[in-house]
């Protein structure tokens, strides 16, 4: 069962990752913790709720993931063509969630100049 501390440590374990709480100006999003590679977010979640993480994904995989997993849904406040939200402790195994976080990290890392 995924918990906040384990997930946090996993995200920070990826090479070159930094963390920020970039949405302090928005009262509803003050507890959002984002993980960056370079100056771009690849994953974020609410540290107070810890119910969902949002990651970047390739457009051709998003519909399939939504069909396969109840845990996968449209992201809150991000482009639905490139981002997904994954509910923790639903029908996607923790190992699989980590796979998609790593894939998001790789997508962003490869996009950096």
Buried (B, 14 or more C-beta within 10 A) or exposed (E): EBEBEEBBEBBEEBEEBEBBEBBEEEEEBEBBBBBBBBEEBBBBBBEEEBEBBBBBBEEEEBEEBBEEBEBBBEBBEBEEEBBBBBBBEBEBEBEBBBEBBBBBBBBBBEEEE
